[in-house]
Amino acid sequence: MDLSFLNEIVLILAMSVGVMFACHKIGLPPVVGFLVAGVLCGPGGFALVKNVHQVEMIAEMGVVLLLFSIGMELSASELVRLKRPVFLGGLVQIGLTIALFEALSVAGGFESSQGLFFGFLAALSSTAIVLKELQRRAELESPHGRMSLAILIFQDLAIVPLMLLTPFLGGKGGDLASSLGIMALKGVGVVGVVLVLARYVVPRFFLSVAKVRSRELFLMATIVFCLSVALLTASVGLSLSLGAFLAGLMLSESEYALNALEGVLPFKDIFTSLFFVSVGMLVDVGFIAHNPGLVLGAALAVIVLKALAAGGAVMALGYPLRTAVAGGLVLAQVGEFSFVLAKVGMDTGLLEGDTYQLFLASSVITMAVTPWLIQLGPVLAARLGGAAPANAQAPNEKTALKDHLIIVGFGPGGQRIAHAAKRAGIAYYVLEMNIDTVRREREKGEPIHYGDASYPEVLRHAGILGARVMVVVISDPSAARRMVSAARELSPALRIVVRTRFMGEVEELLALGANDVVPEEFETSIEIFTRVLVDYLVPNQTIERFILEARGANYRMLRTPALPQDGQKLMTPQLSGMDLAVLTVEQGSRLDGNTLQESHLRREHGLTVVAVDRDGAMTLNPEGSYRFQAGDKAYVFSRQEDIVDKAWLFSAA
C-alpha cells in the first residue's frame, strides 16, 4: 500500500499547524500563514511534497465549498437585485484592468496580444481570499463588501470566455464566434436545468432527507448535491466553483439552508486552507531571491492598477469615493483562476520562462498582502471625510436583527413564548429542528428557520450578536448544554434562559453560561400544590402569594452560582435582597386614578417607583404629582418580600 501521498498531506497539515501557530502569535492573518506553509513545503522550499498536482486537485474542493456557502448566504432573490453591480460593475472592472495592462505592457516592449493576455490574468481576483477575509472581518454586508462580491461573481462568469479567447491571442484558435455561441447555449441549458431542479426536485429531496432527522444523512446529501451541480457545470465547460455557487443559491431560500451551511463549514475551512497551501507551492524562492526588485515592482504595479480599475467600477455604479477606495483595495490581488489561465497561456506561447515565474511570484505576493489591504481600505476611505450618502448602501443590504428574542425549540413552550412576544411587540427569531413544524409554521407567517442552535454559524444567522435574550425550550439536555455554551462564547452580554427537566441539571447549565434555568420538575410541583390548595378552599390571593414566595426563594437560590465574581464584590450588604419588578396598574385598583404622592407607596409600603411605562412612553423618576391610570407599567424597586406583599395595591379589588 502506497502511503506517500498520505504522508505528504500529513506533512502539509503539520507544517500548516506550526506556521499558523507562529502567525497567530505575531498577529499575521491566517491566509498568509497558509501561503508561507505552501512555500516551505513546495518545490521552491524544502521540497517536502512531490505530488503537487494531486494536492491542487484536493484543494479545489476548498473553493467549491466556499462558493457553495456563499451561494447559500446570498440567496437567489438578492442575486437578482444585484444584477446591475454584477454585470455593469464586473464588465467595467475587467475592461479597465485589461486596458491598463495592455497600455503598460506595450509601453514595456511586449506585443499587443501579450499585453491583452496580461490584462486577462490581472482582471481576475481571488474569490477564496477575499470572501474568507470579508467573512472573518464581518464586512461581507458592507457596501464595499457587497460590491466586491458582485464583481467577483461576474469574474467567475468571465473565466470561460477569457479561456476561449486566449488561444486566439496566441494564434492557435479556431472559429471564435462558433465557440462562444456553443458556450452560451450550454450556459443557458445549465441555468434551465438548475431552475427545474430548484423548483421541483431539490425541495422534495431534502424534505425526505430532513424527515429522517439524521445529521449524517443530511450532511452526505448536502455534499453530494453540491458536488453534483458543480460537476454538471464542469461537464459543459464552465467552472466547478460556478456550479457550487448555483447549488448554494438553490438552497439559499429554503428552510434547509442553515442546516446545510452548518454541515459543510468544517470541510470548507480544511479544504480552503489546503488551497492556499497549494498556491504557495507554486512559488520559486530562488527566482524571488535573484530578482527581488522586479518581483516587488510587478506586485506593486498589479495592486495599484487593479485598485484603480476596481475602484473605477464601483464609482461607475454611483457609489462615493470612500466606497470605491475600500472596494478597490479589496479586489487588488491576482485570483486563483489566473493560474489556470496562465497554463493556457503557456501552451499558446503567450507566457514563458522568466515571465511565468515573475507572474507566479508577484501574484502570490498580492495574495499575501490582501488581508492588510482589506484592513487598510476602510481606514483610508474614512480619511477622505464625509459619511456615505443614503443611496450608497449596498443593494438589499440585510437589515441586521437588533434587540430581538431568539427562541430555540417550537413545541408548546416555544409557541407560548412566541405568542407572548408577539403581543408585547418583541421581535423574535425561531430555530427548530423538526422540518414538519418549520414548514407548517412558516405558512402561518412565523419567523422560523430549520437549524441546530448548537452551531455558531446558525446562531450568527439568527443575529445572536444583536439579540437581547435567547430562550432554549427543547427536551434534549445534552443539546441544550451545547447551545448554551456556543451562545455564551459568541455573546457574553446575551441573557440566556433555559428550560430543563430536572433540578439536577440546573447547576451545569448555570456553569456553562445560562442566566436563568427553569426546571420543569420545580414548576410541576408548584402546579400540584396550587391545585391542592384550591381543593382546600384556600383564597386565590393567598395561593398567589405562596407561589410568588416559592418561586422567589427557589429561583434566587438557583441564580446565585451564575453571578460573576466581580458582580458579587460590587453588591453591598445594603442591596442584598433588593429587587426591581414591573407591576401593572389594573383598572379599579388602589392606585388607579391616584397620584404617586396620594398612594404613599414609599412612606407606608416601602416601594420606590423609578419609572412608569404608559403606552410605550417611559417616564423616569416620576414626580409626586404623577397620576396613575389603568394599564401603566410601574418599575418598582424594593425588598423582594415587600414587592410580594404589596403587589395587591396594583391589582383590581
PEUR-V294389 format. One line per field, one symbol per residue. ss: DSSP state (H for helix, E for strand, C for the rest). burial: + if it has 9 or more other C-alpha atoms within 8 Angstrom, else -. A space follows every 50 residues. Layout:
# PEUR-V294389
ss: ???
burial: ???
This chain:
# PEUR-V294389
ss: CCCHHHHHHHHHHHHHHHHHHHHHHHCCCHHHHHHHHHHHHCCCCCCCCC CHHHHHHHHHHHHHHHHHHHHHHHCHHHHHHCHHHHHHHHHHHHHHHHHH HHHHHHHCCCCHHHHHHHHHHHHCCCHHHHHHHHHHCCCCCCHHHHHHHH HHHHHHHHHHHHHHHHHHHCCCCCCHHHHHHHHHHHHHHHHHHHHHHHHH HHHHHHHHHHHHCCHHHHHHHHHHHHHHHHHHHHHCCCCHHHHHHHHHHH HHCCCCHHHHHHHHHHHHHHHHHHHHHHHHCCCCHHHHHHCHHHHHHHHH HHHHHHHHHHHHHHHHCCCCHHHHHHHHHHCCCCCCHHHHHHHHHHHCCC CCHHHHHHHHHHHHHHHHCHHHHHHHHHHHHHHCCCCCCHHHCCCCCCCC CCCCEEEECCCHHHHHHHHHHHHHCCCEEEEECCHHHHHHHHHCCCCEEE CCCCCHHHHHHCCCCCCCEEEECCCCHHHHHHHHHHHHHHCCCCEEEEEE CCHHHHHHHHHHCCCEEEEHHHHHHHHHHHHHHHHCCCCHHHHHHHHHHH HHHHHHHHHHHHCCHHHHHHCCHHHCCEEEEEEECCCCCCCCCCEHHHHC HHHHHCCEEEEEEECCEEEECCCCCCECCCCCEEEEEEEHHHHHHHHHHH CCC
burial: -------++-++--++--++--++---++++++++++++++++++-+++- -+--++-+++++++++++++++-+++-++-++--++++++++++-+++++ ++++++---+-++++++++++++++++++++-+++---++++++++++++ ++++++--++-+++++++++--+--+--++--+--++--+---+-+++-- +++--++-+++------++-+++-+++-++++++-+-+++++++++++++ +++-++++++++-++-+++++++++++++++++++-++------++-+++ -++++++++++++++++-+++++++++++++++++++++-++-+++-+-+ +----+++-++++++++++++-++-+++-+++-----+---+++--+--- +-++++++++---++-++--++---++++++++++-+++-++-----+++ ++++++-+++-+++-+++++++++--+--+++++++++-++--+++++++ +++-+++-+++++++++++++++--+---+--++---+----+-+-+++- -+-----++--+---------------+----++++++++++-++++-++ +---++++++++++----+--+---+-+++++++++++++-+++--+--+ ++-
